[in-house]
Amino acid sequence: MKNVLRNGLVFTMLSIALVSCRDEKNETDDMDDESAIRQEMNLNDDDKVEISEDGDKIKIETAEGDEIKIKKDDGEYKKKSRQSRRI
């Protein structure tokens, strides 16, 4: 009985170790910041996305001429939009 319990414990520890060490890749981890922003905001390939070095400021210019600025200030995100005026 003691031998069965010990073997079961060793088998359980090995299976947990193997499962926890496997390499799980998520699609979001493979994306860069610009691709993630494009996907999240449903942007076209023609739209321009600029990200600051520290990642606190994002500037998006759409093909229609609209401009969206997203800024992180004291832990809060602030969004500022400016639409182009076409006559």
Secondary structure, 3 states (H helix, E strand, C coil): CHHHHHHHHHHHHHHHHHHHCCCCCCHHHHCCHHHHHHHHHCCCCCCEEEECCCCCEEEEECCCCCEEEEEEECCEEEEEEECCCCC
